[in-house]
């Protein structure tokens, strides 16, 4: 139980009704979760406006309301607080409610179009192996010192973030590694978190269904670095053409990494194989079980971040060299007859090209490359034909199939993709709406040494059709048909 004035201390607001000394037993921004004594924060969302449910929240027992629009509220005995931005206020009260957990640990946020999960997960694993208690927020899972919680979003809502970080604090975590999505930044989900460092991996076309323009998408990512404090560190990919733009307005100390341009930390790829590569980094040759240019950048992001907090570079490189690929990120499986399967989360044009160009660089050219690809429904439609074009550029055969169609017609999504097929590739593609059937056909087409790339879902263990999630695991299905 807390007093409302205590969790709003130093925050700008107007008291419309009631008393700031009201006792609060919990916070909710979903009226269905309101109980007696709850502070209800009304959020204007993309689909629903919480302001419509204020009176429902009061009837359910809410003793205080934070909102932007106070008209039509049947306040009675409830305290009503008016603010300029409810999302911002939710982030503030969430941090205050859980007693500012980010103040007690080093929080490192990783943002970018691709590489967030691999970078965050490897940082978590590296620091755990170095002996530090750690927490992780990732697309795949949330971890607190090895204990797993299910992840529902790349970056959760402020209440979930602060509540989980409080658990991390109470478990003695010294570090917290967090994927930071552009949606989370734009919606103030990570505001009022004291970040010790921010990491930028790269930026390419994605989420235009939400941001509308690539410029808006860049600005959302940039906002994360602009909000870093002067005591923080901003670590960025100097080879990305927008890398320096990301940090141009930050107050934080800037550290760069690269494979090409001059930077604070630079590496060179010496050799690439299907199951790993040799890097030259910090005057040391290092073999890693990850492969490809995109993973070299991920490893550089990990090293360039870790060295800011752990200054034994040789020990750091030793631990980094032991890291395995993250589940569903260039995950390599070989069948009994020698067919290679690669499962990857690639769901943007750039990610598709990264995976397929890596395969192209390590293949002999005597084997078939079969690509299974789809695109998510109710998401950016403009990337669909570009993804198809990228797949056709590298593959011998492409099978267009269903990804997570959500509330769209799977066949319509596939037809959107197929408009990107180059004329010269016509006749080398299949359309198989059933994703399992597509995998089965690919395995049937492949022989010893051939390569099957299954793109789009990676770690996901479900397929969302007409708003319902059904169990589906690319790895599970591939293993089934490999046998």
N, C-alpha and C positions, 0 to 999 in steps of 0.2 A: 504493500500500500504506500502510495506517495501523494504528496500535495501538489496540485496542478501548478501552482506558482513556482515550485521547485524545478519542475521539468521544463518550464517555459522561461526560466531565469536567463536574462540577457537576450531573449528573442523578442523581436518587434511584433506586437499584436494589439488588437483592440478588444476590450471586454465589452460585450454587447448585453449580456444578461448573466445573472448569478454572481458567484463568488470565486475568486482565484484560489481561495483556501479549500476548495472542494477536494475531497479525497478520491484518488484514482486507484482502482484495483487491477487495471490492465489497459491495453491499447488495441484498437482494431480499426481497419479501414474497410472491412467487409461487414455490413450490418448483420449478416447471418451469424457472425461470431461474437456479437455483442452479448455481454452478460451484465448482471447488476454491478454498477460501479465502474463500467468501462468508459474510457475516453475514446470517442469515435471521431476519426479524421475522415472528412468527406473529400474524396479525390475525383477529379474529372478525368475519366479514362477514355480510351479510344472507342470503346463500345458502350460502357455504362458510366453514368455520372452519379457519384456517391451522394451528391446533394439531394437526389430524389429519394434517398432512403434514410435521411436524417430523422424524420418523424418515426419511422420504423425502429431506428436505433434507440430513440428515446423511450418508446413503448417497451423495448426489450430490456431496458434498465440502464442505458447510458446516462451517466451523470454529468458529462461534459462533452461538448462538440467543438471541433476545430473545422472551420470551413471558409470558403471565399465569398459565398453568397448567403446572407442570413435571411433572405425573404422567405416567407411561408413556413418558418419554423415554429412549431407549437412547443415552445420552450418549457413552459410550466416551471418546474423546479431545476431544470438542467442549466448548467453554465454554458454560455455560448461565446466562443472566441472567434473573432474575424481576423484572417491573415491574408496577405497578398498572394501567397503560393502555398497551397495545401501540401503538395508533394515535398516541398522544401521543409515545411513544418513537420511532416511525418518523419523525415530523416533526422531532424533535430530532436524530437521527443523520443524517438527510438533509441538514439545514442544516450540521451539523458536517463531514460528508463533503466537501461542496462549499465549505467554508471561508466560510460565511455570506455569500453573494453579495448579499443584500439590504442589508448594511451599507454597500455601496459605491455605491448609487444610491438615488434617491427612488422608492419603490414606492407607487403609488396604487391602492387597491382599490375597485371599484365594485360595490355590491350592491343588490338590489331585485328585485321580480317582473318588471317590464318596464323597458326602456331601458338595460340594462347594456351590451349590445353596441354600440349607437349611441354611448353616452357614452364608453365606453372607446376605441372606434375613432376617434372624432373627437378625443379628447384626444391620442391617439398621432399622428394626422395633423397636428394643430395644432402640437404641440411639434416634430415633425420639420420642419415648414415654418418654424418659428422658429429652426431651426438646431441643435436638440439631437438627439444620437443616442438612440434609444428602442427599447424592446421592448414587445410587446403579447401578452397572453393573452386570447383571446376565444372565444366559441362558434364563430365562423366560421373563425378562423385564428390561428396564432401567428406573430408577425413579429419579426425582429431586424434593425433598420436596413434594412427593406425586403425582407429575405430571408424567404421564407415557409416555414413548417412546418405540416403538417396538424394540426388540433385534433380530439381525440376526445371531450373533455368540456369543459363550460363552465369548470371548474377542474380541472386534472389532479391526479394523486396527488402526495404530497410529494416523492418521488424525481424525478419528471418535472419538477415545478415548480422545485426547487432546481437540478437539472441544467441546465435551460433558462435559468434566471436566471444560472447560472455562465457559460453561453455569452454571455448578454447583457453580463455584466460584462467578459468577455474581449474582447468586440467594442467596448468603450468606452461602453456605454449609460449615460446619466446618469439617465434616467427609465424606469420600467417601469409600464405600465398593465394592470391585471388585473381581469377579471370574477371576482367572488367569489360562488359559489352557496351556498345555504343548506345543501346536502348537504356542501359542502367545509368549512364552518364546523363543522357538527355532527360531522363525522368528523375534525376536527383537521388537515385537509390544509394549511391556511394558517397554522397555529400556528408560532411561532418565525420568522416573517417580520417584518422591521422595517418596518412601514408608515409612510410619511410622512404619508399622508392616507387617510381612508375616506370614501366617498361613498354616500349613501342616495338612491335614486330614488323608490321607492314600494313599497307592498306590498298585494297583493290575493290572492284565493284561488288557490293552486297547490300542487302537490306534497303534497297531503294523503294520497296513497297511501303516502308515506314518513313525513311528520311526524304523521299521524293527526288532529291538530287544528290549527286556525288559530293558536291560542295558542302551540303548540310551534313553528310556523313563524316567528311573530314573534320568539320567544325565540332561535331559531337565528340570525336576522339580527342581533338586538340584541347577541348574544354577540361578534360581530365588532367592534362599536364599544367594548364593554366592555374588550376586550383591547388597544385602542390605547394607546400610551404617552402620557405627559403632554406630550411634545414633538411629538406628531402633531396633525393637524387633522381634525375630524369635520364633514363638509359634508352638510347634509340638506335635504330638501324640506319646507318649513314648511307647505305646503298639504295634505300628506298627513296624515290624522288620527293616524297612528302615527309621524310624523316625529320629534316631540320625545321620544316613548317610546324610539325607537332610541338616542338619545344621552344619556338621562337618567343612566346610570351610567358614562359615559365619563370618562376623565381628560384626554382631548384637548381642545384649543380648539374650540369649536363655531361654525360659520358656517352661516347659513340662506339659502335662496333661495326665491322664490315668484313667482306671478302674481297672487295675491289678498291674502294676509295680509301684515302688516308683516314685513320680513325684512332681512337684511344686503344682499342683492342681489335687486332686483325688476325684472320686465319686464312689458310690456303688449303684447298683440297688436293691431296697428293694422289689418291687412288679411290675409286668407287667400285663396290661390288653389290650384288643383290642383298647380301646380308650384313653390309657395313661399309665403312670407308676409313681411310687414313687422312688425318688432318695434321697440319703444322700450325701450332699455336704456342705463343710465348716461348719460342726457341725449343719447343718440344714436339716430337712426333707422337700422335695419339691415335690408336685404333678405337673406333666406336661401333656399336651394333646398329646405329642409325645410318641411313644413307641418303644421298641426294642433296642438292644445293639448299632446298628449303629446310632440311634438317641441320645442315651446317649453320644456317642462320639461327635456328632454334638453339643449337648448342652454344653459339656465340652469345645469344641473349642470356642463357643460363650462366655461362662463365663470367660475362661482363657484369652481371648482377651480383653473383655470389662473391666475386673478388672484392666487392665494395664492403662486405661484411665479414669476410674470412680471408686473411691476407697470406695464407700459405698456398701459393699457386700450384706447386707440384702435388700437394695432397689433394687439392681441389680437382686437378686434372685426372688424378688417379681415380677418384670417386666418380667423376663425370663419365670417364671411359667405361665404367661398369653398368651404366644406365641402359635399360632395354627400351624398345619402342613402346609408347603408350598404346593401350588397347584401342584398336580401330584406327590407328594412325600408321599407315604403311605397314600393317601387320602381315607378316609373311608366313604362309603355310605351304608345305610341300606334300603332295599325295604320294601314295606308295609307288606309283609308276613314274614319279618325277615331274608331275605337272605343278607349276608354281601358282599359288593363289595369293593375291594381295588385296586386303580389305582396307579401305581408307574413307575417312569422313568427308573427303573432297566434295563440296557442294557449291563452289563458286568457280567461275571460269579460271581464275588464277590457280586455285588449288588443284583443279583437274589437270591443268598444264604442268604444274609442279610434279605431281605424281607420275604422269605419263612420260614427261621428259626424262625423269630419273630412271624409269624403266627402260626407256629408249637408249639411254647412255650406257647401261650395264648389260643389255641384251646383245647376243651375237649377230642377230639379223636372220638366223636360220630357223627361228621359232616363230610361231603365231603369237600375236598379241590380241587377245579378245577382251573388249571393254564392255562391262555392264553398267549402264548409267540411266538415271532418271532425274527428276527435279521435284522439289517440294511444292505442294499446293498452297494457295493463299499466301504466296511470297512473291518476291520480285520476278515478274515475268520476262523482263528484258534480258536476263542472263541465260534463259533457257536455250535459245539458238546458239549463243556463244559457247556454252558448255558442250553442245553437240558438235560444233565446229572444232573445238579443241580435241574432243575424243577422236573424231575422224582423222585429224592431222597425224595422230600417232598409231592408231589401231589398224590391224588387218581386218578385223570384224568388230562391229559395234552392235550390241543388243540394247535397244531402248525399252525400258521397263518402268514399273511404278516405283516411286520412292515413298514419301508420305503424302498422298494426295489430299489429305485433310478433307475439306469440303468441296474440292474441285473434282471434275470428271478426269480420271487417270488418262483416258484416251486423248482428251483435249490437251493435257499437259505434254504428252508425248508428241502430239502433232505440232505444238509450239516449238518443241525442241528440234523436230525434224526439218523445220524451215532453215536450219543452219547447216544442213548436210551439203557439202560441196558436190557439184554435178559429177565430178570424176569419181566420187565415192559411192554413187548410186549403185545399188545391187549388192553392196557388201554389208548392208545393215539388216537387222531383224527387228520386228516389233513384237514383244511378248509382254503383255500387260502384267501377268502374274510374275512377281519377283522370284519366287521359288522356281517356277518353271524356267525362267530366264537363266538362273544359276545352273539348273539341271542340264539345259541345252548347251550352255558354255562348257561344262565339264565333259559332255558327250563329244563336243567338237574338238576338245583339246587332247593332245597327246604328250608323250614324254618331252620335257623341256619347254613346252608351251606355257604361256603366261596368261592368267585370267585376272583382270583388275575389276573389283566390285566397288564402285564409287558411290558416295552419297550418304550412307547411314553409319558407317564406322562402328562405334561402340554401342549404338542404339540397339535395344532388345525389343523393339516394338515397331509396328507399322500403323500409322494413323489413317483410317479410312472413314469418311463421313463423320468425323469428330470422335470416333471410337478407336482406342488403342488396342491392337491385337498383338499377341506375342510374336515377334519375328526377329531373328538374330542372323545376320549375314554369315557370321563365322560358323554358327551351328548348322545352317543349311549347307554351306560349302563342305564342311567336314562330313556331313551325312552323305552327300553325293560323291565325294572323294572316295568314300569307303565302298 
